């Protein structure tokens, strides 16, 4: 089918008019725009007659010099003749017989007294015969609008073809799309970009663009409408327009407002703010600009919440199982049936090789080309609905359709891998200098002995916590916190916004700050990671930092102390710090799976998870079933 619309032709016509400084749309601009279409009827029928070059030369001759630097009206006004031609073209389209670009060319020929027709007559072209050629033309399926050029200013940033297609669809009337920079690393594969369009020689305000799986983009808009649109203060970024989804792509796009002080070198996100303004200002920003500004709308609306850890944190872990899809007939009367939110998900006990039946799971991700499907417990936004995640490979996409949010009555598969297998493989990739199945991890000096996360995370998932529930961002890392023109916090990326454990956001932020501020100071070896863990251990136990701490490490830990000060305010009424350390342990244990992060980052975060489990336990180093840990110091007022 023809994919070019009259609206797209008008966009090109306005661009041509702006180039010539005409600032109006005449019939000549319409014809020029039609010749810019790739594989369009106008270009081909004129080229077949050998007159395309002559027409363009004569058109440019008659149009040249008619521009005026002085504008007398805003926007681009259509001439009366153009309005008549557009009406006639729409009449032809309404008959359902002609594609839009062909109908527009026919309407130009039918009007009969315009500059393009006079040029045809000057060249001796029979316009009636030309119209017949247009009617009999069969190349409409190949028509496409010219591609808007995309400039990427960051030499380290590369866009693929699908990303460029979505960007062009997001800015259809742009003459140039400039990608200024990436705003975050995109742990999940999403790209978050600062983009500035140019339209008709005017440079427009930059916006934040997120490119991600189309289903994720649609869900993010739904969550934005529910948790952000009418709830957060004006200093939260707003989604501009509806999501852009192309039917032929699995990728989609969203635009967020971007408010930034122009003409300055002010930082864009919290990562840059920390590098530019230092620890003291960063700590103040975290508490005042971020926490205090958003607390009344999110974290301050706390309700008592008694929950098991898996309900809030299992979604951070790899799939509980990876299955090979089998026909339904492979199940027998004795085949085990797995249901969502069952103990099998966090306790394990389903071995490799076993055939199982899945009943009542909900599709979360569908990858048609890879013939894979991810299912979990439910379709709602809550974390518990992302628990019990299973990946099923080798699904029959040829005869069965799956879509996100679909409840799948029954699937059968053979277990290829368990969560334990996946986690062990991730840690093995860290090139450990220890036995990954040892009960405890010891630092080289023998000062610390920490529980091995691989052996104790499952018990942590079973823990009951007396915490609080509130609206949360769900992915509060440094790349999602932008700096507004007044030094205020602007949040973006609401894909995981929901009601959840109040401390979830702050554990995520601490992990992000550790990765951005502390890890770059470390050498690429395990001993260096253990050295940093010792500083974090001291801060956690005593609320202070040793005087001989290197200044750069001191600054990083001051930022962590600022996060801990917020966490202390948000602890449940019984004020047990284990509530926070459990959250931290679960947020850290997922980092080894982030292949786009450095080896040092992934090593360090594995040890952070171990330290956090240690801080959440009782005197028995392997017993993490009872909360007893409290801090003796108010970290907000303890000097370094």
C-alpha positions as CSV (number, residue, x, y, z in Angstrom):
1,X,0.0,0.0,0.0
2,X,1.0,3.6,-0.5
3,X,2.4,5.0,2.8
4,X,2.6,8.7,1.9
5,X,-0.1,11.0,3.0
6,X,-1.1,14.5,1.9
7,X,0.0,15.6,5.4
8,X,3.5,14.3,4.8
9,X,3.6,16.0,1.4
10,X,2.6,19.3,3.1
11,X,5.4,18.9,5.6
12,X,7.9,18.6,2.7
13,X,6.2,21.6,1.0
14,X,6.7,23.7,4.1
15,X,10.3,22.7,4.3
16,X,10.8,23.7,0.6
17,X,9.1,27.0,1.2
18,X,11.2,27.7,4.2
19,X,14.4,27.0,2.3
20,X,13.3,29.6,-0.3
21,X,12.1,32.1,2.4
22,X,8.7,32.1,0.8
23,X,6.7,31.4,4.0
24,X,3.6,30.5,2.0
25,X,2.5,27.3,0.3
26,X,1.8,27.6,-3.5
27,X,1.0,24.9,-6.0
28,X,4.7,25.1,-7.1
29,X,5.7,24.0,-3.6
30,X,3.3,21.1,-3.7
31,X,4.8,19.8,-7.0
32,X,8.3,20.2,-5.7
33,X,7.3,18.2,-2.6
34,X,5.8,15.5,-4.8
35,X,9.1,15.2,-6.8
36,X,10.9,14.6,-3.5
37,X,9.0,11.3,-2.8
38,X,11.0,8.2,-3.4
39,X,9.4,6.1,-6.1
40,X,6.5,8.5,-6.4
41,X,4.1,8.9,-9.4
42,X,5.1,12.5,-10.1
43,X,8.8,11.7,-10.5
44,X,8.3,8.5,-12.5
45,X,5.8,9.8,-15.1
46,X,7.9,13.0,-15.7
47,X,11.1,11.0,-15.9
48,X,9.5,8.5,-18.4
49,X,8.9,11.5,-20.7
50,X,12.4,12.8,-20.2
51,X,11.3,16.1,-18.8
52,X,11.8,15.8,-15.1
53,X,15.1,17.8,-15.1
54,X,13.5,20.5,-17.3
55,X,10.4,20.8,-15.1
56,X,12.6,21.2,-12.0
57,X,14.8,23.8,-13.7
58,X,11.9,25.9,-14.9
59,X,10.2,25.6,-11.6
60,X,13.2,26.8,-9.7
61,X,13.7,29.6,-12.3
62,X,10.2,30.9,-11.7
63,X,10.4,30.5,-7.9
64,X,13.8,32.0,-7.5
65,X,14.0,35.4,-6.0
66,X,10.4,35.5,-4.8
67,X,11.3,35.1,-1.2
68,X,11.3,37.9,1.4
69,X,13.4,38.0,4.6
70,X,10.5,39.9,6.2
71,X,7.6,37.6,7.4
72,X,4.1,39.1,7.5
73,X,2.3,36.2,9.2
74,X,3.2,33.2,11.4
75,X,3.4,29.7,10.1
76,X,2.9,29.0,6.4
77,X,-0.3,30.2,4.7
78,X,-1.8,28.2,1.8
79,X,-2.8,30.2,-1.3
80,X,-6.4,30.0,-2.4
81,X,-5.4,27.9,-5.4
82,X,-3.7,25.4,-3.0
83,X,-6.8,25.2,-0.8
84,X,-8.9,24.4,-3.9
85,X,-6.5,21.7,-5.0
86,X,-6.4,20.1,-1.6
87,X,-10.2,20.0,-1.5
88,X,-10.3,18.3,-4.9
89,X,-7.6,15.9,-3.9
90,X,-9.5,14.8,-0.8
91,X,-12.6,14.3,-2.9
92,X,-10.7,11.9,-5.1
93,X,-9.3,10.1,-2.0
94,X,-12.8,9.8,-0.5
95,X,-13.8,7.8,-3.6
96,X,-11.4,5.2,-2.4
97,X,-9.8,4.8,-5.8
98,X,-6.5,6.7,-5.5
99,X,-3.5,6.9,-3.1
100,X,-3.1,10.3,-1.6
101,X,0.0,11.4,-3.5
102,X,-1.5,10.4,-6.8
103,X,-4.8,12.2,-6.0
104,X,-2.9,15.3,-5.2
105,X,-1.0,15.3,-8.5
106,X,-4.2,14.7,-10.4
107,X,-5.8,17.6,-8.6
108,X,-3.0,19.9,-9.7
109,X,-3.4,18.8,-13.3
110,X,-7.2,19.2,-13.1
111,X,-7.0,22.7,-11.7
112,X,-5.4,23.7,-14.9
113,X,-4.2,27.3,-14.2
114,X,-1.2,27.1,-11.9
115,X,2.5,27.4,-12.3
116,X,3.3,23.7,-12.7
117,X,0.7,23.3,-15.4
118,X,2.0,26.4,-17.3
119,X,5.5,24.9,-17.2
120,X,4.1,21.6,-18.6
121,X,2.5,23.5,-21.4
122,X,5.7,25.5,-22.0
123,X,7.5,22.1,-22.5
124,X,4.8,20.9,-24.9
125,X,3.4,18.3,-22.5
126,X,-0.2,17.2,-23.1
127,X,-1.6,17.5,-19.6
128,X,-4.6,15.2,-20.5
129,X,-2.2,12.4,-21.6
130,X,-0.1,13.1,-18.5
131,X,-3.2,12.6,-16.3
132,X,-3.9,9.3,-18.1
133,X,-0.3,8.2,-17.3
134,X,-0.9,9.0,-13.7
135,X,-4.2,7.0,-13.7
136,X,-2.5,3.9,-15.2
137,X,0.6,4.1,-13.0
138,X,1.1,0.9,-10.9
139,X,4.1,1.8,-8.7
140,X,2.2,3.1,-5.7
141,X,3.4,0.4,-3.3
142,X,7.0,1.7,-3.6
143,X,6.3,5.3,-2.6
144,X,7.9,6.7,0.5
145,X,8.7,10.1,1.9
146,X,12.3,11.2,2.0
147,X,14.1,10.4,5.2
148,X,14.6,13.2,7.6
149,X,18.4,13.4,8.3
150,X,19.6,12.4,11.7
151,X,22.7,13.9,13.2
152,X,24.3,12.3,16.3
153,X,26.6,14.6,18.2
154,X,28.0,12.0,20.6
155,X,30.6,10.0,18.7
156,X,30.3,7.1,21.1
157,X,26.5,6.8,20.4
158,X,25.3,4.6,17.6
159,X,21.7,4.2,16.5
160,X,20.4,1.2,14.6
161,X,18.0,1.3,11.7
162,X,14.8,0.6,13.8
163,X,15.7,3.4,16.3
164,X,16.2,5.9,13.4
165,X,12.8,4.9,11.9
166,X,11.0,5.5,15.2
167,X,12.8,8.9,15.6
168,X,11.7,10.0,12.2
169,X,8.1,9.0,13.0
170,X,8.3,10.9,16.3
171,X,9.4,14.1,14.4
172,X,7.6,13.8,11.1
173,X,7.7,17.6,10.3
174,X,11.4,18.0,11.2
175,X,13.9,19.1,8.6
176,X,16.7,17.8,10.8
177,X,16.8,15.6,14.0
178,X,19.8,16.1,16.2
179,X,20.6,13.6,18.9
180,X,22.6,15.5,21.4
181,X,23.5,12.7,23.8
182,X,22.4,9.6,25.6
183,X,21.0,10.4,29.1
184,X,21.4,6.9,30.6
185,X,23.0,3.6,29.9
186,X,19.8,1.7,29.3
187,X,20.4,-1.4,31.5
188,X,17.3,-3.1,30.0
189,X,18.2,-2.3,26.4
190,X,16.2,0.9,26.2
191,X,17.8,4.1,24.8
192,X,17.1,7.4,26.6
193,X,18.3,10.3,24.4
194,X,18.3,14.1,24.4
195,X,16.9,15.1,21.0
196,X,16.5,18.5,19.4
197,X,14.5,18.9,16.2
198,X,14.8,21.6,13.6
199,X,11.7,22.6,11.7
200,X,11.6,25.1,8.9
201,X,14.9,26.6,9.8
202,X,13.8,27.0,13.5
203,X,15.6,25.1,16.2
204,X,13.0,23.8,18.7
205,X,13.4,23.0,22.3
206,X,15.1,19.6,23.1
207,X,13.1,16.7,24.5
208,X,13.9,13.5,26.1
209,X,13.2,10.5,23.9
210,X,12.9,6.9,25.2
211,X,13.1,4.1,22.7
212,X,12.2,0.6,23.9
213,X,10.2,-2.5,23.3
214,X,6.8,-1.3,22.0
215,X,4.9,-3.1,24.8
216,X,7.1,-1.6,27.4
217,X,6.5,1.9,25.9
218,X,2.7,1.3,26.0
219,X,2.8,0.1,29.6
220,X,5.0,3.1,30.6
221,X,2.4,5.5,29.2
222,X,-0.3,3.6,31.2
223,X,1.7,3.9,34.4
224,X,2.4,7.6,33.7
225,X,-1.3,8.3,33.4
226,X,-2.0,6.4,36.6
227,X,0.8,7.5,38.9
228,X,2.3,10.7,37.5
229,X,0.1,12.8,35.2
230,X,-2.2,14.2,37.9
231,X,-0.2,13.3,41.0
232,X,3.3,14.7,40.9
233,X,4.4,18.3,41.2
234,X,5.2,20.4,38.1
235,X,8.9,19.6,38.5
236,X,8.3,16.1,37.0
237,X,8.9,15.6,33.3
238,X,5.7,15.2,31.3
239,X,5.1,12.9,28.4
240,X,4.5,14.7,25.2
241,X,2.0,13.2,22.8
242,X,1.0,9.5,22.6
243,X,3.5,6.7,22.2
244,X,4.8,6.2,18.7
245,X,4.3,2.7,17.6
246,X,5.1,1.4,14.1
247,X,3.3,-1.7,13.1
248,X,6.2,-3.3,11.4
249,X,8.6,-2.8,14.3
250,X,8.9,-4.2,17.8
251,X,10.3,-0.8,18.9
252,X,8.3,2.2,20.2
253,X,9.0,5.7,21.4
254,X,8.0,8.2,24.0
255,X,8.8,11.9,24.3
256,X,9.3,13.6,27.7
257,X,9.6,17.3,28.3
258,X,13.1,18.5,29.0
259,X,13.6,21.7,31.0
260,X,17.2,22.9,31.2
261,X,18.9,26.2,31.6
262,X,20.1,27.1,28.2
263,X,23.5,28.6,27.4
264,X,25.2,27.0,30.4
265,X,27.3,24.0,31.1
266,X,25.0,22.9,33.9
267,X,24.8,19.1,34.4
268,X,21.9,17.2,32.8
269,X,21.5,14.3,35.2
270,X,22.4,13.4,38.8
271,X,25.6,11.6,37.7
272,X,27.0,14.8,36.1
273,X,25.7,16.9,39.0
274,X,27.8,14.8,41.4
275,X,30.9,15.2,39.3
276,X,30.5,19.0,39.0
277,X,29.2,20.1,42.4
278,X,30.7,17.6,44.8
279,X,29.5,15.6,47.7
280,X,28.1,18.3,50.0
281,X,25.9,19.8,47.2
282,X,24.9,16.3,46.1
283,X,23.8,15.3,49.6
284,X,21.7,18.5,49.8
285,X,20.2,17.9,46.4
286,X,19.2,14.3,47.3
287,X,17.5,15.4,50.5
288,X,15.9,18.7,49.5
289,X,15.4,18.7,45.7
290,X,14.6,15.1,45.4
291,X,13.2,13.6,48.6
292,X,11.4,16.7,50.1
293,X,10.0,17.7,46.7
294,X,8.5,14.4,45.8
295,X,7.8,13.0,49.3
296,X,4.3,14.4,49.7
297,X,3.2,12.7,46.5
298,X,5.1,9.4,46.7
299,X,7.2,8.2,49.6
300,X,5.4,10.2,52.3
301,X,2.1,8.5,51.6
302,X,3.0,5.4,53.5
303,X,0.8,2.7,54.7
304,X,1.6,-0.3,57.0
305,X,2.7,-3.2,54.8
306,X,3.4,-6.8,56.0
307,X,4.9,-8.7,53.1
308,X,7.3,-11.5,52.1
309,X,10.4,-10.3,50.3
310,X,9.6,-12.2,47.1
311,X,6.5,-10.1,46.7
312,X,8.5,-7.0,46.1
313,X,12.0,-8.2,45.0
314,X,11.7,-11.4,43.1
315,X,11.2,-9.3,39.9
316,X,14.8,-8.2,40.1
317,X,16.1,-11.8,39.8
318,X,16.6,-13.9,36.7
319,X,13.7,-16.1,35.6
320,X,12.9,-18.9,38.2
321,X,13.0,-21.4,35.3
322,X,13.9,-21.6,31.6
323,X,11.8,-24.1,29.8
324,X,11.9,-25.8,26.4
325,X,8.3,-25.7,25.0
326,X,6.8,-29.2,24.4
327,X,3.4,-30.2,23.0
328,X,0.6,-30.5,25.5
329,X,0.6,-34.2,24.9
330,X,4.0,-34.5,26.6
331,X,2.3,-34.1,30.0
332,X,1.0,-37.1,31.8
333,X,-1.2,-37.7,34.8
334,X,1.8,-37.4,37.2
335,X,3.3,-34.3,35.6
336,X,3.7,-31.5,38.2
337,X,1.6,-28.3,37.6
338,X,3.1,-25.0,38.5
339,X,0.8,-22.0,39.4
340,X,1.8,-18.3,39.8
341,X,3.1,-17.2,43.1
342,X,3.8,-20.7,44.3
343,X,6.6,-21.6,46.7
344,X,8.4,-23.4,43.9
345,X,9.3,-19.9,42.5
346,X,11.3,-18.7,45.5
347,X,12.2,-22.0,47.2
348,X,13.3,-23.9,44.2
349,X,13.0,-27.7,44.0
350,X,12.1,-28.0,40.3
351,X,15.2,-29.8,38.8
352,X,16.6,-29.5,35.3
353,X,15.1,-32.1,33.0
354,X,11.7,-32.3,34.7
355,X,8.6,-31.8,32.5
356,X,6.1,-29.3,34.1
357,X,2.7,-27.8,33.3
358,X,2.2,-24.1,33.6
359,X,-1.3,-22.9,34.3
360,X,-2.7,-19.4,34.7
361,X,0.4,-17.5,33.8
362,X,0.4,-14.1,32.1
363,X,2.5,-13.2,29.1
364,X,5.0,-10.4,29.8
365,X,7.4,-10.4,26.8
366,X,6.9,-12.0,23.4
367,X,9.9,-12.3,21.1
368,X,8.5,-13.7,17.8
369,X,11.8,-14.0,16.0
370,X,13.5,-15.8,18.9
371,X,10.4,-17.9,19.4
372,X,10.6,-17.2,23.1
373,X,8.0,-16.1,25.7
374,X,8.3,-14.7,29.2
375,X,5.4,-15.3,31.6
376,X,4.9,-14.3,35.2
377,X,2.2,-14.1,37.9
378,X,-0.1,-11.4,36.6
379,X,-0.9,-8.4,34.4
380,X,-1.1,-5.6,36.9
381,X,1.6,-3.0,37.8
382,X,2.5,-4.5,41.2
383,X,5.8,-6.2,41.8
384,X,4.1,-9.4,42.9
385,X,2.7,-9.7,39.4
386,X,6.2,-9.8,38.0
387,X,7.1,-12.7,40.3
388,X,7.2,-16.4,39.3
389,X,8.8,-15.4,36.0
390,X,9.5,-18.2,33.6
391,X,11.1,-18.0,30.1
392,X,9.8,-20.5,27.6
393,X,11.9,-21.2,24.5
394,X,10.9,-22.8,21.2
395,X,7.2,-21.7,21.3
396,X,5.1,-22.3,18.2
397,X,4.7,-18.7,16.9
398,X,3.5,-20.0,13.5
399,X,0.2,-21.4,14.8
400,X,-0.3,-19.6,18.1
401,X,-0.4,-15.9,18.8
402,X,0.8,-14.4,22.2
403,X,0.5,-10.8,23.4
404,X,1.5,-9.0,26.6
405,X,-1.1,-9.2,29.3
406,X,-2.6,-12.4,27.9
407,X,-3.5,-15.1,30.4
408,X,-2.2,-18.4,29.1
409,X,-4.4,-21.3,30.1
410,X,-1.8,-24.1,29.8
411,X,1.8,-24.6,28.6
412,X,4.0,-27.6,28.9
413,X,7.8,-27.6,28.9
414,X,11.0,-29.3,30.0
415,X,13.3,-27.4,32.5
416,X,16.5,-26.4,30.9
417,X,17.8,-24.1,33.6
418,X,16.9,-22.9,37.1
419,X,17.5,-19.5,38.7
420,X,20.4,-21.0,40.7
421,X,22.0,-22.1,37.5
422,X,21.7,-18.6,35.9
423,X,23.0,-16.8,39.0
424,X,26.0,-19.2,39.3
425,X,26.8,-18.6,35.7
426,X,26.7,-14.8,36.2
427,X,29.1,-15.0,39.2
428,X,31.4,-17.4,37.4
429,X,31.7,-14.8,34.7
430,X,33.2,-12.4,37.3
431,X,36.3,-14.6,37.3
432,X,36.1,-15.2,41.1
433,X,39.2,-16.1,43.1
434,X,37.0,-18.1,45.6
435,X,34.7,-21.1,45.6
436,X,31.3,-19.7,44.4
437,X,29.5,-22.4,46.4
438,X,31.3,-21.7,49.7
439,X,29.0,-20.9,52.6
440,X,30.9,-17.6,53.3
441,X,33.1,-15.1,51.4
442,X,36.2,-13.9,53.2
443,X,38.2,-10.8,52.4
444,X,42.0,-11.2,51.8
445,X,42.9,-9.7,55.3
446,X,40.4,-12.0,57.1
447,X,38.6,-9.0,58.7
448,X,35.3,-9.8,57.1
449,X,33.4,-13.0,56.5
450,X,30.1,-12.5,54.6
451,X,27.3,-14.9,53.6
452,X,27.5,-16.1,50.0
453,X,24.5,-14.5,48.2
454,X,24.2,-17.5,45.9
455,X,23.4,-19.7,48.9
456,X,21.3,-17.3,50.9
457,X,19.2,-15.2,48.5
458,X,16.4,-17.9,48.4
459,X,16.0,-17.8,52.2
460,X,15.9,-14.0,52.0
461,X,13.0,-14.2,49.5
462,X,10.9,-16.1,52.1
463,X,11.5,-13.5,54.8
464,X,8.5,-11.5,56.2
465,X,9.0,-7.8,56.6
466,X,6.9,-5.2,58.5
467,X,7.5,-2.3,56.2
468,X,5.5,0.4,54.5
469,X,3.8,0.7,51.1
470,X,3.7,3.9,49.0
471,X,3.7,5.1,45.3
472,X,7.3,4.7,44.1
473,X,9.3,5.5,40.9
474,X,10.5,1.9,40.6
475,X,13.8,2.7,38.8
476,X,15.3,5.7,40.6
477,X,18.9,5.6,39.3
478,X,21.1,8.6,38.5
479,X,20.2,8.6,34.8
480,X,16.5,9.1,35.5
481,X,17.0,12.1,37.7
482,X,17.5,15.2,35.6
483,X,18.5,18.7,36.8
484,X,16.0,21.4,36.2
485,X,16.7,25.1,35.5
486,X,16.5,26.1,39.1
487,X,18.6,23.2,40.3
488,X,15.5,21.1,41.0
489,X,14.9,17.4,40.3
490,X,13.0,16.3,37.2
491,X,12.2,12.6,37.0
492,X,11.8,10.6,33.8
493,X,11.1,7.0,32.8
494,X,8.0,5.8,34.6
495,X,7.9,2.2,33.2
496,X,8.1,0.7,36.7
497,X,6.2,3.3,38.7
498,X,3.7,1.6,41.0
499,X,2.6,1.0,44.6
500,X,5.5,-0.7,46.2
501,X,7.9,-1.1,49.2
502,X,8.8,2.5,50.2
503,X,12.5,1.8,50.5
504,X,12.8,0.2,47.1
505,X,13.6,3.5,45.3
506,X,16.3,4.4,47.8
507,X,18.0,1.0,47.6
508,X,18.1,1.4,43.8
509,X,19.5,4.9,44.2
510,X,22.2,3.8,46.6
511,X,23.3,1.0,44.2
512,X,23.4,3.5,41.3
513,X,25.5,6.0,43.3
514,X,27.9,3.3,44.4
515,X,28.3,2.3,40.7
516,X,28.8,5.9,39.5
517,X,30.9,7.4,42.3
518,X,32.7,4.7,44.1
519,X,33.4,2.0,41.6
520,X,35.4,4.3,39.2
521,X,37.9,4.8,42.0
522,X,38.6,1.0,42.3
523,X,41.3,-1.0,40.5
524,X,40.1,-3.9,38.4
525,X,40.7,-6.7,40.9
526,X,38.9,-8.4,43.8
527,X,41.2,-6.9,46.5
528,X,40.2,-3.4,45.5
529,X,36.5,-4.3,45.7
530,X,37.0,-5.8,49.2
531,X,38.8,-2.6,50.3
532,X,35.8,-0.5,49.3
533,X,33.4,-3.0,51.0
534,X,35.4,-2.4,54.2
535,X,34.6,1.3,54.1
536,X,31.0,0.6,53.4
537,X,30.9,-1.9,56.3
538,X,32.4,0.7,58.7
539,X,29.8,3.3,57.6
540,X,27.0,0.9,58.0
541,X,28.0,-0.2,61.5
542,X,29.2,3.1,63.0
543,X,27.6,5.9,60.9
544,X,31.0,7.4,60.4
545,X,33.9,7.2,58.0
546,X,37.5,6.6,59.1
547,X,39.6,9.7,59.1
548,X,42.3,8.2,56.8
549,X,39.7,7.5,54.0
550,X,40.9,8.9,50.6
551,X,39.1,12.1,49.8
552,X,37.4,10.7,46.7
553,X,36.1,7.7,48.6
554,X,35.0,10.0,51.3
555,X,32.9,12.1,48.8
556,X,31.3,8.9,47.4
557,X,30.4,7.7,50.9
558,X,28.9,11.1,51.8
559,X,26.4,10.6,49.0
560,X,25.6,7.1,50.4
561,X,25.1,8.6,53.8
562,X,22.6,11.1,52.3
563,X,20.6,8.3,50.9
564,X,20.8,6.4,54.2
565,X,19.5,9.5,56.0
566,X,16.4,9.4,53.8
567,X,16.0,5.7,54.3
568,X,16.1,6.2,58.0
569,X,13.2,8.6,57.8
570,X,11.3,6.0,55.7
571,X,11.9,2.9,57.9
572,X,8.8,1.3,59.2
573,X,7.7,2.4,62.8
574,X,9.7,-0.4,64.4
575,X,12.9,1.3,62.9
576,X,14.7,-2.0,62.0
577,X,17.5,-1.3,59.6
578,X,17.3,-4.8,58.2
579,X,14.3,-3.7,56.2
580,X,16.6,-1.5,54.2
581,X,19.5,-3.9,54.0
582,X,17.3,-6.6,52.6
583,X,16.2,-4.2,49.9
584,X,19.8,-3.3,49.2
585,X,20.9,-7.0,49.0
586,X,18.2,-7.8,46.4
587,X,19.0,-4.6,44.3
588,X,22.7,-5.4,44.3
589,X,22.5,-9.1,43.5
590,X,21.0,-8.4,40.1
591,X,23.9,-6.2,38.9
592,X,26.2,-9.1,37.9
593,X,23.7,-9.8,35.1
594,X,24.3,-6.3,33.6
595,X,26.8,-7.1,30.8
596,X,27.0,-3.5,29.8
597,X,28.6,-2.7,33.2
598,X,32.3,-3.1,33.9
599,X,33.7,-6.2,35.5
600,X,34.6,-4.2,38.6
601,X,31.1,-2.9,39.0
602,X,29.6,-6.4,38.8
603,X,32.2,-7.8,41.2
604,X,31.7,-5.0,43.7
605,X,27.9,-5.3,43.7
606,X,28.1,-9.0,44.3
607,X,30.0,-8.2,47.5
608,X,27.6,-5.4,48.3
609,X,24.8,-8.0,48.3
610,X,26.8,-10.2,50.6
611,X,27.5,-7.3,53.0
612,X,23.9,-6.3,53.0
613,X,22.8,-9.8,53.9
614,X,25.3,-9.8,56.7
615,X,23.9,-6.5,58.0
616,X,20.4,-8.0,58.0
617,X,21.2,-11.1,60.0
618,X,21.4,-12.0,63.7
619,X,24.5,-13.1,65.6
620,X,24.4,-16.4,63.8
621,X,26.3,-15.5,60.6
622,X,24.2,-17.9,58.5
623,X,20.8,-17.1,60.0
624,X,19.0,-14.3,58.3
625,X,15.5,-15.1,59.5
626,X,15.2,-12.6,62.3
627,X,15.5,-8.8,62.2
628,X,17.7,-7.3,65.0
629,X,20.0,-4.8,63.3
630,X,19.6,-1.1,64.2
631,X,22.0,1.8,63.6
632,X,23.1,3.6,66.8
633,X,23.7,6.9,65.0
634,X,21.7,9.4,63.0
635,X,23.6,9.4,59.8
636,X,22.4,12.8,58.8
637,X,24.2,14.6,61.6
638,X,27.4,12.5,61.9
639,X,30.4,14.2,60.5
640,X,33.0,12.4,58.4
